[in-house]
Amino acid sequence: MKTLLASALVIVALVGAPVAAADNYVTQSGRMLCAVTPDSTIADPGQDAVVCQGAFTQPGAKFQAVTHGEGDLQWQDANLAVDNPTTTMQYGTEYHRGNWTIYPDANGTLFTNDRTGHGMFVSIDDVYAF
């Protein structure tokens, strides 16, 4: 019985484990929440990733914009974990998380992967990869 209970607890712990080592960043306006992780299990395991969610107005947009720092952009529908550590970004201040440099301003937020030089610009009205 004790072995069965211990096994069940291990399974619950594994299933309920937090996603990678993601940290959340919210824009100063509060309109955009992004999860930044150096080894994402949010999008694809083992890859650097930024996942931003907001009420995007761009045609074809879904609830989340995702990049892996390779010049790619994907859309997905999901919800970010709000229990991850969250930093409220101040416009004009540079932030660093893993392989990412983050630069928010009043027009949007730029995420640049330090290894590749690629990334994503994200705002409510415009999202693009570079």
ZATOR-462162 format. One record per residue (C-alpha): x, y, z; residue number from 1; residue in one letter. Coordinates in Angstrom, 1 decimal. Layout:
N
       x       y       z    n  res
       X       Y       Z  NUM    A
...
END
This chain:
130
       x       y       z    n  res
     0.0     0.0     0.0    1    M
     2.8     2.4     0.9    2    K
     4.6     1.6    -2.4    3    T
     1.4     2.3    -4.4    4    L
     0.8     5.6    -2.5    5    L
     4.5     6.7    -3.1    6    A
     4.2     5.8    -6.8    7    S
     1.0     7.8    -7.1    8    A
     2.7    10.8    -5.4    9    L
     5.6    10.7    -7.8   10    V
     3.3    10.6   -10.8   11    I
     1.3    13.6    -9.5   12    V
     4.5    15.5    -8.8   13    A
     5.7    14.8   -12.4   14    L
     2.4    15.7   -14.0   15    V
     2.0    18.9   -12.0   16    G
     5.6    20.0   -12.3   17    A
     6.1    23.6   -13.5   18    P
     6.9    24.2   -17.2   19    V
    10.7    24.5   -17.8   20    A
    12.3    27.4   -16.0   21    A
    10.0    30.0   -17.5   22    A
     9.8    33.4   -16.1   23    D
     6.9    35.7   -17.0   24    N
     7.3    39.2   -18.2   25    Y
     4.3    41.6   -18.4   26    V
     4.4    44.9   -20.3   27    T
     4.1    48.1   -18.4   28    Q
     0.6    48.6   -20.0   29    S
    -0.4    45.2   -18.7   30    G
    -1.7    44.2   -22.1   31    R
     0.9    41.5   -23.0   32    M
     2.2    38.6   -20.9   33    L
     5.2    36.7   -22.2   34    C
     6.9    33.6   -20.9   35    A
    10.7    33.5   -21.6   36    V
    12.6    30.3   -21.2   37    T
    16.0    29.0   -22.3   38    P
    14.7    25.4   -22.8   39    D
    11.1    25.6   -23.5   40    S
     8.6    22.8   -22.9   41    T
     5.9    25.4   -23.6   42    I
     6.3    25.2   -27.3   43    A
     8.9    22.6   -28.3   44    D
    11.1    20.7   -25.8   45    P
    14.8    21.7   -25.6   46    G
    14.5    25.0   -27.5   47    Q
    14.9    28.6   -26.4   48    D
    11.5    30.1   -26.7   49    A
     9.4    33.2   -26.1   50    V
     5.6    32.8   -25.9   51    V
     3.6    36.0   -25.7   52    C
    -0.2    36.2   -25.2   53    Q
    -2.5    39.1   -25.6   54    G
    -5.6    40.3   -27.5   55    A
    -3.7    40.5   -30.9   56    F
    -5.5    42.4   -33.7   57    T
    -3.4    41.1   -36.5   58    Q
    -5.3    39.0   -39.1   59    P
    -4.8    35.3   -38.6   60    G
    -3.5    35.8   -35.1   61    A
    -4.3    33.4   -32.3   62    K
    -4.0    33.9   -28.6   63    F
    -0.2    33.4   -28.4   64    Q
     2.7    34.3   -30.6   65    A
     5.7    32.0   -30.3   66    V
     9.4    32.2   -31.5   67    T
    12.4    30.1   -30.9   68    H
    15.0    32.6   -32.0   69    G
    15.6    31.1   -35.4   70    E
    13.6    33.7   -37.3   71    G
    10.4    31.8   -36.9   72    D
     6.9    32.8   -35.8   73    L
     4.0    30.5   -34.9   74    Q
     0.6    31.1   -33.5   75    W
    -1.1    28.9   -30.9   76    Q
    -4.0    28.9   -28.6   77    D
    -3.3    28.1   -24.9   78    A
    -2.8    29.9   -21.6   79    N
     0.4    30.8   -19.9   80    L
     1.0    29.8   -16.3   81    A
     0.4    32.8   -14.1   82    V
     2.2    31.3   -11.1   83    D
     5.6    31.6   -12.7   84    N
     7.8    34.5   -11.3   85    P
     6.6    37.7   -13.1   86    T
     8.5    40.9   -13.8   87    T
     6.7    44.0   -14.8   88    T
     8.9    45.6   -17.5   89    M
     9.5    49.3   -17.5   90    Q
     9.8    51.0   -20.9   91    Y
    13.3    51.7   -22.0   92    G
    14.9    49.2   -19.6   93    T
    16.8    46.2   -21.0   94    E
    16.2    42.7   -19.5   95    Y
    18.0    39.4   -19.8   96    H
    16.7    35.9   -19.3   97    R
    18.7    32.9   -20.5   98    G
    19.7    33.5   -24.1   99    N
    17.3    36.3   -24.5  100    W
    17.6    40.1   -24.4  101    T
    14.3    41.8   -23.9  102    I
    13.7    45.5   -24.7  103    Y
    10.2    47.0   -24.1  104    P
     9.1    50.4   -25.2  105    D
     5.7    52.1   -25.7  106    A
     5.5    50.7   -29.2  107    N
     6.1    47.1   -28.3  108    G
     8.6    44.6   -27.0  109    T
    11.6    43.2   -28.8  110    L
    13.0    39.8   -27.9  111    F
    16.4    38.9   -29.4  112    T
    18.1    35.6   -29.0  113    N
    21.7    36.3   -28.0  114    D
    23.0    33.1   -29.7  115    R
    21.3    33.7   -33.1  116    T
    20.5    37.4   -33.4  117    G
    16.9    36.4   -34.4  118    H
    13.8    36.9   -32.4  119    G
    10.4    38.6   -32.4  120    M
     8.8    42.0   -32.0  121    F
     5.4    41.9   -30.3  122    V
     2.7    44.4   -29.7  123    S
    -1.1    44.1   -29.6  124    I
    -1.3    45.5   -33.2  125    D
     1.9    44.0   -34.8  126    D
     3.9    40.8   -34.4  127    V
     6.8    39.7   -36.6  128    Y
     9.8    37.5   -36.4  129    A
    13.3    38.6   -37.6  130    F
END
